Amino acid sequence: MPAILIIDDNTSVATALDVLFSLHDIDTLQATSPEQGLALLREHPVDLVIQDMNFTEDTTSGEEGEALFARIRQAHPDMPVILLTAWTHLGSAVDLVKAGAADYLAKPWDDRKLLTTVNNLLELSEARRELDQRRQREQRQRTDLQARYQLCDAVFADAASERVIALACQVARSTLPVLITGPNGAGKEKIAQIIQANSPVAKGPFVTVNCGALPADLIEAELFGADAGAYTGANKAREGKFEAADGGTLFLDEIGNLPLGGQMKLLRVLETGRFERLGSNRERQVRVRVVSATNADLAAMIRDGTFREDLYYRLNTVELALPPLAERTGDIAPLAEHFLSDDKPLSPAALSALQRHAWPGNVRELRNVIQRAELLATGPRIEVADLNLPRAPANARSNSAALDPDRKRIESALASNHGIIAKAAAELGLSRQALYRRMDRYDIPRE
């Protein structure tokens, strides 16, 4: 059962509130002075505080209420506080709401409005408590992950990244082929490195081939090697990547760019561990763990006849889907801090701008933005202007809003309540201050 602390030197006020809340299954604690209220806060679990703004008959300034609120905020920064105020203290109450108080109500209060506000805040407190508990569980899981596995200096905090990394560590123990899917720049090679580091062939070589960066007529020679005279310019025998990776891991990036001839040979190597160099009929044997990656739709390529279905299923024994950075927003801040040198920190506004950006280039784009901003920033901190992030066009903003259910809910509530913040906040179950913060976060104008 939720509990509310009432701090008011007028016992009739506390009694009236206690009766009101008891009818709605809400417990109350009562204090007649700021010191008693603070002591109860230290001794008992409390979900919400309702405090008066004045505690002495000869003072009408509200200074006691301001001081009490400040002490509550210092000791319990996330505690929702509702201010009960006479009209003479209205200005002080408004200032405290701007400073973080959940709401204020004038005496005599409206029972229905008070109950609505309290229930909304209690729901928020419960949601915040569940979120904190989930974050604590995730932190314990992350710590356990870091203790048990080699994570190759991966920087992550988002639950989506953690799930992919945990699965990568789990599948690493086998020698089965793994396919990593995801957009360019999202960090697929880092996942491949984690698989190698925690695999039975961890002490072997880790060899990378970017199949998208090689001319089609050289890919087979790159993978399987070539004897002297196998093609024009092949003056001497060359070792292929499979031979170089023997006893370790071969990472085939952009596997969708492999031509059909190379796909057929790759399939044979995966099935038998044997291949021939170009220009040679001597069969060679290797033991290689193959990890591949692509940003292409391989299923569509199969339908088009440009990718072998049998190879796809051979590569896709285990698939790890790495989401784009825009879907891993929890990673943005730690990654940005990781890419910074020790010279200049990010301003809060700059960090907020980074978290709002769509990141079509993913982690690679974020690294480039941070490195460029450090070079160009002239002040002691990196500010929004230093990031030089492009403004999204109107259609992109609307598409982003369609993909962001939180923003969509806020805009819908504002529209249905004709822009009246108090009504929109009540509909959303937020305090006005919290709604203003979310509006700022999503660039929703305050009209």
N, C-alpha and C positions, 0 to 999 in steps of 0.2 A: 504494500500500500504506500503511495507517495506521501511525503511529509513536507509541510510548509512551516517556515519559521516566521512568526509575526512579531515585529519589534515596534511597539507603540506604548507610550506611557499612559494612554487612556485605556483602562481595563475594559470599558464598555465596548470599545472598538474591537479589541482582541476577542472578547466574548462573542460579539456579533459575527465576526469572521469565522470563529471556531464552529458556531452553530451552522453557518452556511456551508462550510466545507465538509462537516461531518455528515450532512445530508447527501453528499456526493462521494462518500467513501474516501475522503482525504484527511489524513491526520494533521494536526497542528501542534507546534511548540510555541510557547508564548514568552516574550521577554518585555519588560517595562523600561529597559534602559539599553543604550548601546553596548555597554560593557557586558551586561547579562546576555544580550543577543550574541555577541562575539564568542562568549564562553560556550553557549549552547551549540554554536556552529562548530566549535572545536571538539565537542563531546559527542555529538549526534549526527548521523547521516541526514542531510537535508537536501531536498530537490529544488527548492525555490524559497526566496525571501521576499516578504512584504514588509517594507519599513516606512515609518512616518518620517516627515521632513523636519519636525520640530519637537524638542523634548523639554523645553523650559517655557513656562508661561510668560516670562518677561522678555522673551526674544522671539521675533517673528521673521528673522532673516533666513531661516533654513540652514544656517551654517552647521548645526549639529547633524542634520540629515546628510549634508554634503560630506562631512568628515566621516560619518558612519559608512556611507557608500564607498568612500575611498579605501577604508580599512577592509571592507568586505572584498572589494576588487583585488586588493593586494594579497589577501590570504587565500581567496577562492576566485581566480580570474574568470572561470567559466560559469560561476553561479548566476543564474538569472535573478534579477532584482526588480520588483515592482515598487514604485514610489507612490505613497499615499500623501496627497498634498492639499492644503488649502489654497484658495486662489492667490493668496498673498505670496505663496512660494512657487507659483507656476513657472516663473522665469528660471528659477534654480532647477526645477524638475526637468524642464526642456533641455537645459544645458547638460544635465546628467544623462539624459537619454542619448544625447549626442556623444557623450563620453563612454557609453556602453550599457546604460541601464536598459532593461528590457522594455519597460513602458511606465507610464504614470497615470494615475487615476485621481480625479478631484473628489474631495469629500463634499457631500455624501456621495458614495459611489453607487453605480448601477449594478445590482447583483448579477444580472445576465451578462453584462459586458465583462465584469470581473471574472466570472466563471469561464467565459469563452477564452479570455486572455490566459488565465491560469492553466486551463486544459491544453491550450496550444503550447505553452511553455513547458509543461510537464511532458508532453509528447516529444518535444524537441530534446529535452533533457534525457529522456529514455533513448531516443535515437542517437544522441551524442555518446551516451554511456555504451551502447552497443557498438558504435563505431570505435570508441576507445578500446573496448575489449577485443574487437576484431584486429585492430592495429597492433595490440600487444601480442595477440596470437601470431600475427604475421611476422612481427619482429622476432619472436622466439623461433619461428620456423626458419626465418632468414639467418639467424645466428646459428641454428643447428646446421643449416645448409652450408654455411661458410666454414663451420668446424669440421664437417665430415668430408667435404669435397674440395678439390682444387678448382677455383672459379676464374682463374686467369685474369685477375684484377677487373672482373666485370663490375660495372657500376650500375646499380639498379635499386629501386625502392618500390616500384609498382607491382601489385599482385599479379598482373598479367605476365610481366617479365619473370617474376619468381616462379610461376607455374612452368613456363617454358624451360627455365634453367634447371628446375628440379627434375623435370622429365628427361632433359638431356643427360643429367647425371645418372639417372636410373637406367636409361637405355645404353649408356656408355659401357656398362659392364659386359655386354654381349659384343659380338663382332658382326652383327647384322648391319646391312646398309641402312643409312638414315637419310631422309630427304628433308631439308629445311626450306620452308617456303616463307615468303615475305617480300616486301618492297625493297628496292635498292636503298642502301644506306641504313637499313634498320638494325644491322648488327649480326647478320647470319654467320659471318666468319668467326665472330667471337663465340657463338654457340658451338660451331665446329671445333674450335680450340678446346672448349670445355669438355666436349665429348672425347677428344683425343687424350686430354690430361687425366681423365678418370677411367680410361679404357685399359684392357689387358695389354695393349701395345703402347702404353703411355711413354715408355722409354725409347720407342722407335721414332723415326723421322715424321714430321708433319709437313706435307708437300701440298702446295696450293697451285691450282690451274684455273685461270679465268677463261672459261671457254668462249666468253663473249669478246675477249680482247685479241683473239688469234684469227688470222685468215683461215677460211675453211680448208684450204689445201694444206695447211700446216698443222692442223689440230691432231691428226692421227700420228704424225711424226712426233709431236710434242708429248702425246700420251704414251705411245708404244715404242718410240725410238726409231732409228733408221740406220740401215747399213750404208756404207760408202757407195755412192753412185745410185742410191734409191731414187733421187730426184735431182734436178738441176741445182748445182751449188752444194750438194752433199758430198764434200770431198773426203770426209772421214766418218766413221761410225759415231752415232750419238746415242746416249742413254735417254730413254723416255722417263716420264714422270712415274709410271708404275714401277719401274726398276728402282728409281730413286726413293720411292716410298716403301719399298719392300721391308716388312717387319714393322710398319707404322701405319699412318693414316694418309690417304689421298683425298684432298678436298676439291671437288669439282664444282666451282662456282659458275653460275649461269649455265647450267646443264642443258637448258632448252636450246642453246645455240649450237650444240653438237650436231654435225651433219649425220644423215642416215647411215652412211658407211661407218663412221666412227661409233654410232650407236650400236650397230651390229657387233663390232669388235668388243665394245665395252660390255655388252650383254654376255659374250662368251667368257670374258675375264671374270665377271662376277659369278658365273656358274662353275667355271673350272679352275680359275686362277692361272690360266695359260694364255699366251698370246705370242705373236711373231712381230718382230720389227718390220717396218716397211723395207721391201727389197730383200727380205730374208724368209726362208722357209723353215728355219730352226725354231722350234718351240721353246719358250722360256716359261719358268714357273715362279710365281711370286705369292707372298702372303700379305695382303693389303686390306685394311679396313677402309671402305669407301663411304665418304660422306659427301652428299651433293646438295646444291642449293639452287633455287631459281625464284625469279619474280614473275615468271611466265605462267600462263594457264595451261599446264601440260595436258589436262583433259581436253581442252579445245584443240590443242595441237594434234592430239591423237585423232580427233574427228577429222581434222584437215589432212591427215596423212603425213605430217611433218615430224611426228615423234612416235616411236615404237611403243605399242601398248604393253608388250611383254617386258620391255626395259623399264617402263614406268612402274609396273608392279614389282619388279625386281629391286628398283631403287627405293620404292615406297614401302618397304617392310615396316618402317616406322616413320611417320611424318611429324615434324615439329613446325607448327605454324607460328611465326613470330609476327605479332601485330605491328602496324606502323606506330611511330612515336606519338602521333596524335591520339592514339588509343591507349597510350601508356604515360599519361600526363604526370603520374607520380615519379617518373624517371627524369623529367625535365630539369628540376632543380638540382639533384645530385650530379647529373651529367654536366650541367652548366658549371657547377662549382669545380668539377673534376677538370674541365677544360681550361679553367682560369689559371693564370700564374698567380704568384703571391703579391703582385703589384697593386691591383685594383679590384675591389669587390663589386658585386652587382647591387644597384639600388633596389629597394623594394618594388618601385614602379617598373624597373627594367625586368625584374624577375616575373612580375605579373604579366608584362607584355610577352615574355617568352612562353609563358604557360597558355596564353590565348592564341598564339600563332599556330597555323595549321601544319607546319613542317612537312611540306611535300617531299623534301630531300632527307627527312628523317634525322638520324643521329649525325650523319655526315654533314648535313646542313647546319645543325646546331653547333657542331665543332667549328665550322668555318665562320659562322656568325660571331661566336665568342672570340675567336682569335682575331678577326677583323676589328671588332669593337675595342678590344684591348689596345690594338695598334693605333686606333683613331681617337680614342677618348682623351680629352685634355684635362678633365677634372679629376678629383681624387677617387670618384666612383664611376662605374659604367652606368650611364643613364639611357633612357628609352631612345633618344635621338642617336646615340652612339651605335645602337644595334642595327639601325638602317633597315628595319623590317618593312616589307611592302604592305601597304594598306590593302585589305581584301576588297575586291569589287563588290557592288551591292548584291549581285546574284550569288557570289561565293558566300557572303555573310548570311544570306537567307538559306542557302544550302547547309551551312554550318549550323544554323539555328534548328533546321529540320532534323539534324543528326544529334542535337544536344537536347535531350528531354528536359533537363533542368531549366535551360534558358526558355524553352518553349512553354513550360508551365508558368514561368514568371511573366512572360509577355501575355499569355492568355489571361492570367489573373488580373493584370493591370488593365487589359482591355475590357474585361467583363465588369470591372469596378470603376471604369471611366478615369483611370489614372490615380485614384485615391489610394495613397500608400497604406494608410491604416487598414482599409478594407481588404486590399490585396494581400497584405501581410497576414491578416487573420485567416483569409481563405487558404493561404499556403502553410499556415502553422508556423509563421516566423514572427520575430519581433520586427519592428520597423527598422531598427538599426541593422539587423541581419539582412533584411530585404535590400536596404540601400547598398550594403557591401556586395551582395550578389549582383545587383544591377550594375555596379561599377565594374565588377569582374567580367561581365558579359557585354560591356559597352552599351547597356540599355540606357538611353538618356533619361535624366530626371526632368520631367516637364513641369 
